[in-house]
Amino acid sequence: MSSAPSELRLAFVGCGRIASYHLDGIETTAARTRVTAAIDPDAGAAKAIADRCGATVYSSLADALQDGDFDAVDIMTPHDLHEQLACQAFAAQKHVLLEKPMAATLDACVRIQQAAGEAGTVFMVAENSQYWPEVVKARELAREGAIGEVMTARAAFQHSLQPFWYPDDSWRYEQSRAGGGIVIDGGAHWIRPLRIWLGEIDSVVAVTERVVDQMQGESLSQALLRFRSGRIATFEALTIDAPLWSGPSWRLTGSSGELVIHDGAEPGVTLVNRQHPEGIRVGEPGGYAASFGPELADFEAAVLDGKAPEAPAEASLGELRTALAIYRSAESGRWESVWE
């Protein structure tokens, strides 16, 4: 009987900015993972990753599958390439970690899931907000009753155009590549925590607008989200080519208090309740960047130990379906079902 592998050999497919976050997470948290291939048509980007971890550089996944030495792929490319690359990896019997969204259309997601089922390998969608330390802490506190019965929540995804998407991520401006604007992309990180805290979203009513000329998709959205539980939350997404004040990312409000979650320079969770009416910081500060280590460690454990991931791949369809419903509502002016 062969023993289980003790190391996960991983290929990075796409070596842009997000790859650095993933590699940081591996170095800090996923000790049994080794990046052995850095794949990108931009040789400089691939070399920058390879120089950090000793990986072999390839210009395409096809070349790496032919000559490379790896068990799994971590796909971090523009959204329009997700289906092709994931299915190519599954056909080669590789485990797949795929950046969100799974794809920009539901039909493409179905095809990816079918390929994953046929391969029988591990398939996980990388939604790092599932592991965001402040999001996890808020879930724990809410379950412990720190704010009473959870009543509502507010999510605000706001950032200046620079330095986030300019110039390296200019593909995000293109509707055909991204599948939309900021709701389907960065906004997904803000929608997942709402689903973690309040359950599944049932329907939405929303408006969208383009306030950044070079973006073909929306750069502003305001939405009401109605959950199957009957609760209502608000979701705001904005990117603009101007400085913005850093406010709370989320507010989770209950019958006896509130949890306020900050990111940016001073990440953390503030608890406000009858015992702490002025507010008290709870838990250790983490922030967005601290979510990638647990994410990569979860994928590592799924492959090496057979552990079920914190969220199955199909869970990511909740964010995608919510984004698509927001787009339909912006067109119709009506409440739209998320799960139609």
C-alpha positions in Angstrom: 0.0 0.0 0.0 1.4 3.4 -1.0 1.6 6.1 1.6 -0.1 9.4 1.3 2.1 12.2 -0.2 3.8 14.4 2.4 4.2 17.4 0.0 2.0 19.2 -2.4 3.8 20.3 -5.5 1.9 23.2 -6.9 2.0 25.1 -10.2 1.1 28.8 -10.3 -0.9 29.5 -13.4 -0.8 33.3 -13.7 1.9 35.2 -11.9 0.4 38.6 -11.5 -0.1 40.5 -8.3 -2.5 38.0 -6.6 0.2 35.3 -7.0 2.4 37.2 -4.6 -0.4 37.0 -2.0 -0.7 33.3 -2.6 3.0 32.7 -2.3 3.1 34.8 0.9 0.3 32.6 2.3 2.2 29.4 1.4 5.4 30.7 3.0 3.7 31.6 6.3 1.0 29.0 6.7 1.1 26.1 4.2 4.4 24.4 5.1 3.8 21.3 3.1 3.3 23.1 -0.2 6.1 23.8 -2.6 5.6 25.8 -5.8 7.5 24.0 -8.5 6.2 25.7 -11.7 5.6 29.4 -12.5 3.4 29.7 -15.6 2.7 33.0 -17.4 3.1 34.3 -20.9 4.8 37.3 -19.3 8.3 35.8 -18.7 9.2 38.6 -16.3 6.2 37.9 -14.1 6.9 34.2 -14.0 10.5 34.8 -13.2 9.7 37.1 -10.3 7.7 34.3 -8.7 10.3 31.6 -9.6 13.1 33.7 -8.1 11.3 33.6 -4.8 10.6 29.8 -4.6 12.9 28.1 -7.0 10.1 27.1 -9.5 10.6 26.3 -13.1 9.3 29.0 -15.6 6.8 28.0 -18.3 5.0 30.2 -20.8 1.9 28.1 -21.0 0.0 25.4 -19.0 0.3 23.0 -21.9 4.1 23.2 -21.8 4.1 22.8 -18.0 1.8 19.7 -18.2 4.2 18.2 -20.7 7.4 18.7 -18.8 6.6 20.0 -15.3 6.6 18.2 -11.9 3.5 19.1 -10.0 0.3 17.6 -8.5 -2.0 20.7 -8.5 -2.5 24.0 -10.2 -3.4 27.4 -8.7 -5.1 29.3 -11.4 -4.9 33.1 -11.0 -5.7 34.5 -14.5 -8.3 36.8 -16.0 -11.8 35.4 -15.7 -12.3 34.5 -19.3 -9.4 32.0 -19.1 -10.7 30.1 -16.1 -12.8 27.5 -18.0 -10.1 26.6 -20.5 -7.3 26.3 -18.0 -9.3 24.4 -15.3 -10.6 21.9 -17.8 -7.1 21.4 -19.2 -5.8 20.7 -15.7 -8.6 18.3 -14.8 -8.0 16.4 -18.1 -4.5 15.9 -16.9 -5.8 14.6 -13.5 -4.5 17.6 -11.5 -6.0 19.1 -8.4 -7.3 22.6 -9.0 -7.4 25.7 -6.9 -9.2 28.3 -9.0 -9.5 32.0 -8.2 -13.0 33.4 -8.0 -15.3 33.7 -9.8 -15.3 30.1 -11.0 -16.2 31.6 -14.4 -18.1 34.6 -15.6 -21.2 32.6 -16.8 -23.2 29.8 -15.2 -22.9 27.7 -18.3 -19.1 27.8 -18.0 -19.3 26.9 -14.3 -21.4 23.8 -15.2 -18.7 22.7 -17.6 -15.9 23.2 -15.1 -17.8 21.3 -12.4 -18.4 18.4 -14.9 -14.7 18.3 -15.7 -13.9 18.2 -12.0 -16.3 15.4 -11.4 -14.8 13.3 -14.2 -11.3 13.9 -12.9 -12.2 13.0 -9.4 -9.5 15.3 -8.1 -9.7 18.1 -5.5 -11.5 21.2 -6.8 -11.6 24.4 -4.7 -12.6 27.9 -5.6 -10.3 30.5 -3.9 -12.6 32.9 -2.1 -10.2 34.2 0.5 -12.9 36.1 2.5 -14.0 32.7 3.8 -10.7 32.8 5.8 -10.5 36.6 6.5 -9.6 36.7 10.2 -12.0 39.5 11.0 -14.8 37.7 9.1 -14.2 34.5 11.0 -14.0 36.3 14.3 -17.3 38.1 13.7 -18.9 34.7 12.9 -17.7 33.3 16.2 -18.9 36.3 18.2 -22.3 36.3 16.5 -22.7 32.6 17.2 -21.8 33.2 20.8 -24.5 35.8 21.1 -22.3 38.8 21.6 -24.7 41.0 19.7 -27.9 39.1 20.4 -30.0 38.0 17.4 -28.4 39.0 14.1 -30.8 41.5 12.5 -29.0 43.0 9.5 -25.7 43.8 7.9 -24.0 46.4 5.7 -21.1 45.7 3.3 -19.1 48.5 1.7 -16.5 47.6 -0.9 -14.9 50.9 -1.8 -11.4 51.7 -3.2 -9.6 54.2 -5.4 -8.7 53.1 -8.9 -5.0 53.4 -8.2 -3.1 51.4 -7.1 -5.5 48.5 -7.2 -6.3 48.0 -10.9 -3.8 50.2 -12.7 -2.0 49.5 -14.9 -1.3 45.7 -14.4 -4.9 44.7 -14.1 -6.3 46.6 -17.1 -8.1 43.5 -18.3 -10.6 44.1 -15.5 -11.9 47.1 -17.5 -13.0 44.8 -20.4 -16.5 43.3 -20.2 -15.6 40.3 -22.3 -12.7 39.4 -20.0 -14.1 40.2 -16.5 -17.8 39.3 -17.1 -18.9 42.6 -15.6 -17.5 45.3 -13.3 -16.6 45.5 -9.6 -19.6 43.5 -8.3 -18.7 40.3 -10.0 -15.0 40.9 -9.2 -13.9 42.4 -5.9 -17.4 42.8 -4.7 -17.6 39.0 -4.3 -15.2 39.2 -1.3 -17.8 41.4 0.4 -20.8 39.3 -0.5 -19.4 36.0 0.9 -19.2 37.3 4.5 -22.9 38.4 4.3 -23.8 34.8 3.3 -21.6 33.4 6.1 -23.4 35.5 8.7 -27.0 35.7 7.4 -27.4 32.6 5.3 -28.3 32.3 1.6 -29.4 35.4 -0.4 -32.8 35.0 -2.0 -33.3 38.1 -4.1 -31.9 41.5 -4.8 -32.9 45.0 -6.0 -30.0 47.2 -7.3 -28.8 50.0 -9.4 -25.4 50.3 -11.1 -23.5 53.0 -12.9 -20.3 53.6 -14.7 -18.3 56.4 -13.0 -14.9 55.3 -14.4 -14.9 55.9 -18.1 -12.3 53.3 -19.0 -14.2 50.5 -17.3 -16.8 48.9 -19.6 -18.6 47.3 -16.6 -20.1 49.0 -13.6 -17.9 50.9 -11.2 -20.7 51.8 -8.8 -23.5 49.7 -7.4 -26.0 50.0 -4.6 -28.1 47.0 -3.6 -30.5 45.6 -1.1 -30.1 41.9 -0.5 -33.1 39.9 0.9 -32.1 36.6 2.5 -34.0 33.3 2.8 -34.1 34.0 6.5 -36.1 37.2 5.8 -33.3 39.5 6.8 -32.2 42.4 4.7 -28.7 43.7 4.1 -27.1 46.4 2.1 -24.2 46.1 -0.3 -22.3 49.0 -1.8 -19.5 48.8 -4.3 -17.5 51.7 -5.6 -14.3 52.3 -7.4 -13.3 55.8 -8.5 -10.2 57.6 -9.7 -10.0 59.8 -6.6 -8.9 59.3 -3.0 -11.4 57.8 -0.6 -11.8 57.7 3.1 -11.3 54.3 4.6 -14.5 53.4 6.4 -15.8 50.1 7.8 -15.9 47.2 5.4 -18.9 45.6 7.2 -21.3 46.3 10.0 -23.1 43.3 11.5 -26.0 44.5 13.7 -27.9 42.4 16.2 -30.7 43.0 18.7 -28.2 44.0 21.5 -25.2 45.3 19.7 -23.0 45.5 16.6 -19.8 44.2 15.2 -17.9 46.7 13.0 -15.1 45.3 10.8 -12.3 47.5 9.5 -9.6 46.7 6.9 -6.8 48.9 5.6 -4.1 50.3 7.8 -5.8 49.3 11.1 -7.7 46.0 10.5 -9.8 44.6 13.3 -13.2 43.9 14.8 -14.9 46.4 17.2 -17.7 45.0 19.4 -20.3 47.4 20.6 -22.9 46.1 23.0 -24.4 46.9 26.4 -21.3 45.8 28.2 -19.1 47.9 25.8 -21.2 50.8 24.7 -18.1 52.8 23.6 -16.8 49.8 21.7 -13.9 47.4 22.3 -11.5 45.8 19.9 -11.7 42.0 19.9 -9.4 39.4 18.5 -6.0 39.9 16.8 -5.8 42.2 13.8 -5.4 40.3 10.5 -6.7 42.0 7.4 -7.2 41.0 3.8 -3.6 39.8 3.3 -3.9 37.5 6.3 -6.7 35.5 4.6 -4.5 33.8 2.0 -2.4 31.6 4.3 -5.4 29.8 5.8 -6.9 29.5 2.3 -3.8 27.8 0.9 -3.4 25.6 4.0 -7.1 24.5 3.5 -6.3 23.5 -0.1 -3.1 21.7 1.1 -5.1 19.7 3.7 -7.8 18.9 1.1 -5.2 17.3 -1.2 -2.8 15.7 1.3 -5.2 14.7 4.1 -8.6 14.4 2.3 -10.1 17.2 4.4 -13.2 18.8 3.1 -12.6 22.5 2.3 -14.2 25.1 4.5 -16.6 25.8 1.6 -17.2 23.5 -1.4 -16.4 24.9 -4.9 -20.1 25.3 -5.7 -20.5 27.7 -2.8 -18.8 30.4 -5.0 -21.9 30.3 -7.2 -23.7 32.2 -4.5 -21.5 35.3 -5.2 -21.7 34.9 -8.9 -25.5 34.4 -9.0 -25.9 37.5 -6.7 -23.8 39.6 -9.1 -25.8 38.4 -12.1 -29.0 39.1 -10.2 -27.7 42.6 -9.4 -27.1 43.2 -13.1 -30.6 41.9 -14.1 -32.2 44.2 -11.4 -30.2 47.2 -12.7 -31.8 46.5 -16.1 -35.3 45.7 -15.0 -35.7 48.0 -12.0 -37.3 45.2 -10.0 -36.4 42.6 -7.4 -34.6 39.7 -9.1 -34.3 36.2 -7.8 -30.7 35.0 -7.2 -31.5 31.3 -7.7 -33.9 31.6 -10.7 
